[in-house]
Amino acid sequence: MLTAQEFAKHLDLAYLAPNLQEKDIREACRIATKYRLANVNVNACWAELVVKELAGTGVGPSAVIGFPYGATISKAKYLELEEMVCVGCAACDMVVNIGALKDGNYRLVTEEIREFVRICGSDCDTKLIFEVGFLTDDEIATLTKICCACGVDYVKTATGSQAFPDIRHVEIMRANLSGDTKIKVSGVPRTFTLAAALFMINHMQVRLIGTRSAGELVEYYIRYLKGGL
């Protein structure tokens, strides 16, 4: 059974709403530090603040790229990535160009993913956001294989701004994994349950879960370990 700390390291705290203010971002860092979560994931404008707030805590500062639609031009994504690496992000979550993928434009998709991995290098984890609610099973399988071939650290289900992912989407990702690429589940309701989190981690090979309720999940898990649930 996972310890509370091991469980916490499976969670990214996602604070990505467009109306968040500086006080909200500082609160996210406080929560993440208290529970020693894996990362705090924010919009790029907050990255420098999060890097400073999390310095020395063991929690990774993380930013989203091309969020939430993935439809910005490739050069804009690359510039955003370079800035995030420069300020000290430990991870970046980039949204795939969904339309290009569905058009079968694998050259553009693969080029963006290769540059994603190259720019982030070895010190910044790469998480490619699929937005599975728009994709067919074959598209999810193909994109997973491309990510693995390019050396992406995590394939990630969704942004949370569109349709929610389900177990079937994760099963397809898992069936097409290779190399060192892992799965991150995100884009779920904020009321993501402890039971669902534990099932994903223990039975679906999910390494990370991104959610606004990460702190509450660790609190529930601590109570569960003490027999209080």
Secondary structure, DSSP 4 states (H G I P E B T S, - for coil): ---HHHHHTTEEEEE--TT--HHHHHHHHHHHHHHT-SEEEE-GGGHHHHHHHHTTSSPEEEEEESTTT--S-HHHHHHHHHHHHHHT-SEEEEE--HHHHHTT-HHHHHHHHHHHHHHHTTTSEEEEE--GGG--HHHHHHHHHHHHHHT-SEEE---SSSPPP-HHHHHHHHHT--TT-EEEE-S--TT--HHHHHHHHHHS-EEEEEETTHHHHHHHHHHHHTT--
